[in-house]
Structure formats: C-alpha cells, structure tokens
Amino acid sequence: MKKLLLLLLFSAFLGYKTLGQTVSQKNIPSKTTSTKPIAEGAGVWGVFDGRVRCQQMAVELNITVDENCEKLKWSFSFFLDPKTHLPTTYKLYGSLFRGKAREGKWAIIKGMKADPDAVVIQLDPDQPEKTLFMLKGDDNVLFILDKNKNLMVGDDYLSYTFNRVVN
C-alpha cells in the first residue's frame, strides 16, 4: 500500500510539472547584432546568419584554408524578382569573403536523400564545382547540406544552422 501511495504521489508530481510547462514561443527571427545594414524590401527573400566549422566547409567548398581556421561567421542575403518571386541572386558575407562578398545565383529545388519533398536551396546551380546546398527547415531556419544533400552535423560549439535576422 505504501508503494502504491508513493507511486501515485510521484505520478501526481510529474503531472503537476507537465501542467506547469508553457508552450514554447514560435520560431521568430533574431534581431541582428551586425553593424552592417540588413537588406530589406520586396526584392529580398531573407537574410540568414550563422557560424560553421571552417575545415569542414573548406572541404565542401573545395577551397584551401589556414590550418588554424576554426570557425566561419557568415551572413547570407537572398534576393528574388519582386514581380515573379523567383530566386535571382545571393550574397555571402563574412569570413573567407572579407574583401568582397561571394555572389552568385540561387535556385529552389526539391528533395534530398532523407526527404524527397524537402525544399532545398542550391547556390550557384550553374557552377557545380562551387555549389552549396541548404535545407529550408522553416521560414526562419536553413541547414547546410553536404555535396550529397545530407545534413551536416555540428556539435555544442558550432552548427550548420542559419537563422533569419531582421533589423
């Protein structure tokens, strides 16, 4: 009987803790901490910031980096045609591109191994040696994919996640 009473009290405690939790906030864009102005207007699809591991991204981008390069801070600005809403160009600012932003075309394609219906962004579809894939998690989050369109896995220090930012 004592064990049953303890079990009931424990269950009630767990239920109380569960009821006390609040629903998490919706995924909303972060305010930028950058000193650079954030692109805005009808021709902007979005601006996304994040940090990635340098050595792994160098492999994906097929470039050479200094052996001491540990992380890259990047900001992507995606532009579209304001009338057709079709992707046009992008700019990539940050580490590795300090002198001048990397610029090119981008496209929205479908599918990756894990999800044939996934919305995938492809940078430089016209230049396969430079292309980079990103999975659209939702309107505010993008995940870097490897050349085979698999998710790149980060750790507790750096991830391959880019979050939408606003002014």
Buried (B, 14 or more C-beta within 10 A) or exposed (E): EEEEEEEEEEEEEEEEEEEEEEEEEEEEBEEBEBEEEBBEEEBBBBBBBBBBBBBBBBEBBEEEBEEEBEBBEBBBBBBBEEEEEEBBEBBBBBBBBEEEBBEBBBBBBEEBEEEEEBBBBBBBBEEEEBBBBBBBBEEBBBBBBBEEBEBBEBEEEBBBBBBBBEE
